Amino acid sequence: MPHNVVMRRIEVTETYRPLSARSLVMSGEICSPPFNPGPVFFRGDDSSDVPWIQGEVHFFKRCDIGALFVKGPVGAIVTVVGGTW
């Protein structure tokens, strides 16, 4: 499998949706930008809402972003920057 750069701007909805429509294992940063109108929520492994406040950034190594689900207020986004290496 070739190594590819992954850069995405994901518009968050009020219901959970995955960061990728298909399985995509990558390493990189996932960010809730500081200008979001409120926190976004990731679905935890126990199905709980895990809040990320505006400006929160986390680095993930070899994570399947198709298995990560996010929701939040209208107008919020999540950015994903990294690669499949």
DRENFI-903296 format. One record per residue (C-alpha): residue number from 1; residue in one letter; x, y, z. Coordinates in nm, 3 decimals, padded with zeros to 5 digits, always signed. Layout:
DRENFI-903296
NUM|a|X|Y|Z
...
end
This chain:
DRENFI-903296
1|m|+00.000|+00.000|+00.000
2|p|+00.143|+00.341|-00.093
3|h|+00.186|+00.603|+00.173
4|n|-00.044|+00.900|+00.133
5|v|-00.095|+01.237|+00.295
6|v|-00.436|+01.276|+00.463
7|m|-00.581|+01.627|+00.509
8|r|-00.951|+01.666|+00.584
9|r|-01.191|+01.932|+00.706
10|i|-01.497|+01.754|+00.842
11|e|-01.818|+01.946|+00.901
12|v|-01.971|+01.814|+01.221
13|t|-02.344|+01.736|+01.244
14|e|-02.573|+01.700|+01.544
15|t|-02.565|+01.319|+01.505
16|y|-02.262|+01.093|+01.519
17|r|-02.079|+01.028|+01.193
18|p|-01.739|+00.869|+01.123
19|l|-01.430|+01.073|+01.036
20|s|-01.394|+00.853|+00.725
21|a|-01.661|+00.670|+00.525
22|r|-01.428|+00.369|+00.500
23|s|-01.153|+00.214|+00.709
24|l|-00.846|+00.440|+00.691
25|v|-00.551|+00.365|+00.920
26|m|-00.331|+00.671|+00.961
27|s|-00.107|+00.863|+01.198
28|g|-00.152|+01.234|+01.258
29|e|-00.337|+01.506|+01.444
30|i|-00.708|+01.546|+01.499
31|c|-00.815|+01.896|+01.603
32|s|-01.123|+02.082|+01.720
33|p|-01.027|+02.433|+01.600
34|p|-01.039|+02.726|+01.845
35|f|-01.308|+02.906|+01.643
36|n|-01.567|+02.626|+01.677
37|p|-01.898|+02.751|+01.825
38|g|-01.877|+02.493|+02.106
39|p|-01.719|+02.161|+02.198
40|v|-01.742|+01.860|+01.969
41|f|-01.809|+01.512|+02.107
42|f|-01.637|+01.189|+02.013
43|r|-01.811|+00.860|+02.089
44|g|-01.613|+00.679|+02.357
45|d|-01.543|+00.305|+02.358
46|d|-01.826|+00.274|+02.612
47|s|-02.057|+00.487|+02.389
48|s|-02.023|+00.790|+02.617
49|d|-01.986|+01.145|+02.483
50|v|-01.620|+01.255|+02.512
51|p|-01.602|+01.636|+02.481
52|w|-01.319|+01.812|+02.300
53|i|-01.316|+02.185|+02.373
54|q|-01.232|+02.444|+02.112
55|g|-00.858|+02.433|+02.035
56|e|-00.807|+02.076|+02.158
57|v|-00.559|+01.871|+01.952
58|h|-00.450|+01.507|+01.988
59|f|-00.193|+01.297|+01.803
60|f|-00.281|+00.942|+01.706
61|k|-00.051|+00.672|+01.574
62|r|-00.189|+00.402|+01.342
63|c|-00.553|+00.481|+01.419
64|d|-00.848|+00.378|+01.201
65|i|-01.033|+00.707|+01.163
66|g|-01.327|+00.520|+01.008
67|a|-01.391|+00.387|+01.360
68|l|-01.394|+00.735|+01.520
69|f|-01.734|+00.902|+01.541
70|v|-01.794|+01.272|+01.611
71|k|-02.090|+01.505|+01.658
72|g|-02.132|+01.865|+01.768
73|p|-02.305|+02.197|+01.714
74|v|-02.395|+02.329|+01.371
75|g|-02.096|+02.515|+01.225
76|a|-01.831|+02.313|+01.409
77|i|-01.556|+02.131|+01.222
78|v|-01.283|+01.879|+01.297
79|t|-00.955|+01.875|+01.104
80|v|-00.746|+01.566|+01.037
81|v|-00.386|+01.603|+00.916
82|g|-00.135|+01.320|+00.881
83|g|-00.060|+01.026|+00.661
84|t|-00.082|+00.651|+00.607
85|w|+00.280|+00.580|+00.693
end
